[in-house]
Structures are given as structure tokens and as C-alpha cells.
Amino acid sequence: MNASLWKRPVVLSSALVLAFAPIGLQQASAAAPSETHASASTAPSNRNDYREGYRDGFRDGWGDARDNCHRNRNSHQSFSNDDYTRGYGDGFSSGYSRAERRYC
């Protein structure tokens, strides 16, 4: 079989796919987001809750201890028992104690 004869259908099908691809993309982008997509951006995923809470708490604890030692300020917060806030509390305590040792 001639090579040019079998290349024509391949080229034609590729051109059709490329020509109709924007139509499929417009339909997908016009669709309303599902409930999962809307809620995913508002709360951290379960796997990273503790880690993100720890990181945020560490940073805040570090900053508060640095500020307290330099300006003699105090701030206290109460936490609930979910993963993020436990991580935040642990990170806050760890960051606070490390910064206190460094700056005081």
C-alpha cells in the first residue's frame, strides 16, 4: 500500500480533533463546579491538616515569641480538638519555645 494513502486519514482525523477541541473545552469550562471543587479550596485536605496546622502555628508562635521578647506583649488563643488546630497548637508551642530560647 502506498504510504501517502494511509497518511491522509491520519492527518484528516488529527485536523478534526484539533478543530473540535475548543468546543469541548468551552463546554467543560461553562459547566458549574461540583460541590467537591467548591469545598476543596476552603479547607485543607485531611492528609495535610495536621502538617499545615503545625506549620502555620509554628510561624505564628515564632513571631509572637519574637514580638513578646522584643516588645513585652502577650497573646493567647483557644483551640478545638480537630487535626488542624491540634497541629496549630503543637506548632505554635514549638515555634514559640524555639524563638524564646533564641531571642530572650
C-alpha positions as CSV (number, residue, x, y, z in Angstrom):
1,M,0.0,0.0,0.0
2,N,1.2,3.5,-0.8
3,A,2.4,5.4,2.2
4,S,0.7,8.6,1.2
5,L,-2.7,6.8,1.1
6,W,-2.7,5.8,4.8
7,K,-1.3,9.2,5.9
8,R,-4.3,11.1,4.6
9,P,-6.8,9.6,7.1
10,V,-4.4,10.2,9.9
11,V,-3.8,13.8,9.0
12,L,-7.6,14.3,8.4
13,S,-8.5,12.8,11.8
14,S,-5.9,14.9,13.6
15,A,-7.2,18.0,11.9
16,L,-10.8,17.2,13.0
17,V,-9.7,16.6,16.6
18,L,-7.8,19.9,16.7
19,A,-10.7,21.7,15.1
20,F,-13.4,20.4,17.5
21,A,-11.2,20.5,20.7
22,P,-12.1,24.1,21.6
23,I,-15.8,23.2,21.5
24,G,-15.2,20.5,24.1
25,L,-13.1,22.9,26.3
26,Q,-15.8,25.6,26.2
27,Q,-18.4,23.1,27.3
28,A,-16.3,21.9,30.2
29,S,-15.4,25.4,31.3
30,A,-19.0,26.5,31.2
31,A,-20.2,23.7,33.5
32,A,-20.9,24.6,37.1
33,P,-18.2,23.4,39.5
34,S,-19.2,20.5,41.6
35,E,-19.6,20.7,45.4
36,T,-16.2,18.9,45.8
37,H,-14.4,21.5,43.8
38,A,-16.0,24.4,45.7
39,S,-15.2,23.0,49.1
40,A,-11.7,21.9,48.3
41,S,-10.3,25.4,48.2
42,T,-11.9,26.4,51.5
43,A,-10.4,23.7,53.8
44,P,-7.1,21.8,53.8
45,S,-7.3,18.2,52.8
46,N,-7.4,15.6,55.6
47,R,-4.0,14.3,54.8
48,N,-2.3,17.7,55.3
49,D,-4.4,19.2,58.0
50,Y,-2.0,18.5,60.9
51,R,1.1,19.4,58.8
52,E,-0.4,22.7,57.6
53,G,-1.7,23.5,61.1
54,Y,1.7,22.8,62.6
55,R,3.4,24.9,60.0
56,D,1.0,27.8,60.5
57,G,1.2,27.5,64.3
58,F,5.0,27.3,64.3
59,R,5.2,30.5,62.2
60,D,2.7,32.3,64.4
61,G,4.3,31.1,67.6
62,W,7.7,32.1,66.4
63,G,6.5,35.5,65.5
64,D,4.6,36.0,68.8
65,A,7.6,34.9,70.9
66,R,9.9,37.3,69.0
67,D,7.5,40.1,69.4
68,N,6.9,39.3,73.1
69,C,10.6,39.3,73.9
70,H,11.2,42.5,72.0
71,R,8.1,44.4,73.0
72,N,6.8,42.5,76.1
73,R,3.5,41.6,74.5
74,N,1.3,38.5,75.2
75,S,-1.5,36.9,73.3
76,H,-3.5,33.7,74.0
77,Q,-5.8,31.7,71.8
78,S,-8.1,28.8,72.5
79,F,-8.2,25.8,70.1
80,S,-10.7,23.0,69.4
81,N,-9.7,19.3,69.0
82,D,-9.6,18.8,65.3
83,D,-6.4,17.9,63.4
84,Y,-5.7,21.3,62.1
85,T,-6.0,23.1,65.4
86,R,-4.0,20.4,67.2
87,G,-1.3,20.8,64.7
88,Y,-1.5,24.6,65.0
89,G,-1.2,24.3,68.8
90,D,1.7,22.0,68.7
91,G,3.5,24.1,66.0
92,F,2.7,27.3,68.0
93,S,4.2,25.8,71.1
94,S,7.3,24.5,69.3
95,G,7.9,27.8,67.4
96,Y,7.3,29.9,70.5
97,S,9.7,27.9,72.7
98,R,12.4,27.9,70.0
99,A,12.1,31.7,69.4
100,E,12.0,32.3,73.1
101,R,15.3,30.5,73.5
102,R,16.8,32.5,70.6
103,Y,15.5,36.0,71.4
104,C,15.2,36.1,75.2
